[in-house]
Amino acid sequence: MSIDFLNSIDLITTISFVIFLISVSIFFYKIKKKKYKKWYINILIFRYFIFLLLITLLLNPILKFNLSETTKLMLGIFVDNSGSMKLHQQPMFNNFKSDLNNFFKKIETDNIPYESYLFDRSVSSFYQSGLNGNGLTTNLSEVAKNIDNNKNLYGALIFTDGVATEGVNPLKSFDEIKIPVHVVGIGSNKEMVDISIQTIDAPTVSFINDDINFKSIIKSEGVENKKATISLYQNRELIVSREIYLTNNLSLNEVDFLFKPKKIGNQEFEVRVSSFEDEVNIQNNRQRFNILILKNKYKVALLTGTPNKNTNLIKENLKKNERIEFDHYVKVADSEFRPSINSFWSNPYELIIFDNFPIKDQSFDFVRILGKKIIANNSSFFLIVGPNQNDDSLNKISALLDFNVVDFNETNSTFNWNFKFIEDFKSLPPLNNPFTLRLENKNIDTLAYFNNQNPLWVRNEKNKIRKVLFLSPEILKLKSSFLDSLERPSDLVLNISISWLLQISGSKESYFRLNKKRLQLGEVVNISGNRLSELKNFDESLILKVIKEGKEIENNEFDFNIDLKRWEYDYRPPSSGIYNYEIFYENDYSKLQTGEFEVMESKIELSNVFMNEFLLKNIALNTSANFKNWSEKDSIIANLSPKVKKEIRFMIAKFNENVVVAIILLFLFCAELYIRKNKGLL
């Protein structure tokens, strides 16, 4: 411990200190010659101490001292508890547990302090009954992370076969480790021969004539300096193929293809990789996947009974969508349209929109023929009520839309209303509610409703036909009342309605795909879906629900990959069996997609039973440590000598910044003032 002064002793400080010493000498001389009262002496003593303290603080003194602390460091022992450990012939699993227990006793005899852990997909504390070889996967990168985060280790020892089935590249994980990581290899280093398709990366939905970029990762084991052929097929027809060169015993190779789809609809493709002699599993040499191929353009028919203030709004919205081509038929007489209605009957349309149409009661033949056209063309139907319609004009056509008109109000009364799920708009204008309806389909989804509980905006799907109703003639109000806003309710209603209605075109398949429909226990189910349109509010959460045997076991939100413009979800099933899944928006309970996948009893670990000597030796080499086979494990003890860590902490206390010094100074001032006040000197 030492005391230093940050400020040098200058002339003023020296003079002050000399004056202080002279005054102290005079003070004690007077005390000796003449008796003063005790309180007077106390005042002078306090004053001298204050003066001395202030002079000292001018020099900015610091107190330096150091503390040494010795910590006994530990050896971290990590034991592989994955399923492959039970399948090695040398050593057998029971012998491995017994010999491992004897190894622990030997290092305890040598007074080597240690911490022991089990690991498979994660790291946990070691306990004897927990060593059962039931781990689904092996994640060596988690072991590296645990070693790196534990600052009380002087070294590590890993017992493993080195077959990493999960996590990042183990060699990269151990690159940053600063302590030696010794490795004892388990099993035989004779590798199995297998080449497999690990991942498929392709859009789940695309448009006809657009280029599709397909990528796949091919994993090879036990194959060195050989060529493999990767091929892409559709309906047994070869689309494209490519050769890859396998250079290492264990390698991952990325292959990518660019191709154009030829057909519209849900198209199935198959990727295949050539097999090798003595390959243990050829089922993983091929994998199927689907891509939903959509039209570039959708045909829409807009039928207007009498042009009205809503007509331009609807046309403007249709024109904004580059994927929509629409024909506008306007009724100019009782039986005449411009252009001719014959074109409407002869052309197929994916979507039919009625704008203020019909304005008169239609014949049964008209309704029958329209119904046949909708079914034959698999057309969606959108009815936007107009100002010239009444209960008679909607009477017969209501059967196509699953509703009955209960009452018609001619008074143009307006009512407040609200969206069911959307909360983006604080003040919505009241709208005319001319019709009171009875909805015939119990599965109709009400998206907006009046305060009198009458429906305003509804949709439903029946027999694969989608339909939407907007039951107020004042949809233009939803634009005119929000002219200064970036978002308008009118755009939201039309965009969501048309987007939902057109999704049925050509196919009702959804946009999501599983990486595999049959998996080994321990593998991850990856579900992805592409973002196609800006018509939906993509800030809304997309939810995956997983169900097994009628019980919900997962309900969570998708992540959205901004770079790839797709939703992604990774899920690891906990056990074998059949799983069902549902995908839906958080505030929209109509299911976008449902399906199932199967998890087989066999574990991913069971297809990887060998010792990866190349990896284990490199981990030891890169950390300046030793690799030994299981039979040589005892010889590694000589390299495990215990170590201690000595830490010296240097501490500095600055008097100028010390609270205790400030308190003492304040106490001396207060004590002097107190005495002087009591003696009447203040």
Stockholm file with secondary structure:
# STOCKHOLM 1.0

chainA/1-682         MSIDFLNSIDLITTISFVIFLISVSIFFYKIKKKKYKKWYINILIFRYFIFLLLITLLLNPILKFNLSETTKLMLGIFVDNSGSMKLHQQPMFNNFKSDLNNFFKKIETDNIPYESYLFDRSVSSFYQSGLNGNGLTTNLSEVAKNIDNNKNLYGALIFTDGVATEGVNPLKSFDEIKIPVHVVGIGSNKEMVDISIQTIDAPTVSFINDDINFKSIIKSEGVENKKATISLYQNRELIVSREIYLTNNLSLNEVDFLFKPKKIGNQEFEVRVSSFEDEVNIQNNRQRFNILILKNKYKVALLTGTPNKNTNLIKENLKKNERIEFDHYVKVADSEFRPSINSFWSNPYELIIFDNFPIKDQSFDFVRILGKKIIANNSSFFLIVGPNQNDDSLNKISALLDFNVVDFNETNSTFNWNFKFIEDFKSLPPLNNPFTLRLENKNIDTLAYFNNQNPLWVRNEKNKIRKVLFLSPEILKLKSSFLDSLERPSDLVLNISISWLLQISGSKESYFRLNKKRLQLGEVVNISGNRLSELKNFDESLILKVIKEGKEIENNEFDFNIDLKRWEYDYRPPSSGIYNYEIFYENDYSKLQTGEFEVMESKIELSNVFMNEFLLKNIALNTSANFKNWSEKDSIIANLSPKVKKEIRFMIAKFNENVVVAIILLFLFCAELYIRKNKGLL
#=GR chainA/1-682 SS CEEEESSCCCHHHHHHHHHHHHHHHHHHHHHHHSCCCHHHHHHHHHHHHHHHHHHHHHTCEEEEEEEEEEEECEEEEEEECBGGGGSCSSSCHHHHHHHHHHHHHHHHHTTCCEEEEEESSSEEECCGGGCSSCBSCCCHHHHHHHHHHCTTEEEEEEEECCCCCSSSCHHHHTTTCCSCEEEEECSCCCCCBEEEEEEEECCSEEETTSCEEEEEEEEEESCCSEEEEEEEEETTEEEEEEEEEECSSEEEEEEEEEECCCSSEEEEEEEEECCCTTBSCSGGGEEEEEEEEECSCEEEEEEESSCCTTHHHHHHHHHHCTTEEEEEEEEEETTEEESCHHHHHHSCCSEEEEESCCCSCCCHHHHHHHHHHHHHHTCEEEEECCTTCCHHHHHTGGGGGTEEEEEECCSCCEECEEESSCCSCSCCCCEECCEEEEECCTTCEEEEEETTSCEEEEEEEETTEEEEEECCSCTTHHHHTTTTCSSCHHHHHHHHHHHHHHTTSSCCCCSEEESCSEEEETCCEEEEEECCCSSSCTTSCEEEEEEETTEEEEEEECEEETTTTEEEEEECCSSSEEEEEEEEETTEEEEEEEEEEEEEEEEGGGGCCSCCHHHHHHHHHHTTCCEEEGGGGGGGGGGCCCCEEEEEEEEEEEGGGCHHHHHHHHHHHHHHHHHHHHTTCC
#=GC SS_cons         CEEEESSCCCHHHHHHHHHHHHHHHHHHHHHHHSCCCHHHHHHHHHHHHHHHHHHHHHTCEEEEEEEEEEEECEEEEEEECBGGGGSCSSSCHHHHHHHHHHHHHHHHHTTCCEEEEEESSSEEECCGGGCSSCBSCCCHHHHHHHHHHCTTEEEEEEEECCCCCSSSCHHHHTTTCCSCEEEEECSCCCCCBEEEEEEEECCSEEETTSCEEEEEEEEEESCCSEEEEEEEEETTEEEEEEEEEECSSEEEEEEEEEECCCSSEEEEEEEEECCCTTBSCSGGGEEEEEEEEECSCEEEEEEESSCCTTHHHHHHHHHHCTTEEEEEEEEEETTEEESCHHHHHHSCCSEEEEESCCCSCCCHHHHHHHHHHHHHHTCEEEEECCTTCCHHHHHTGGGGGTEEEEEECCSCCEECEEESSCCSCSCCCCEECCEEEEECCTTCEEEEEETTSCEEEEEEEETTEEEEEECCSCTTHHHHTTTTCSSCHHHHHHHHHHHHHHTTSSCCCCSEEESCSEEEETCCEEEEEECCCSSSCTTSCEEEEEEETTEEEEEEECEEETTTTEEEEEECCSSSEEEEEEEEETTEEEEEEEEEEEEEEEEGGGGCCSCCHHHHHHHHHHTTCCEEEGGGGGGGGGGCCCCEEEEEEEEEEEGGGCHHHHHHHHHHHHHHHHHHHHTTCC
//
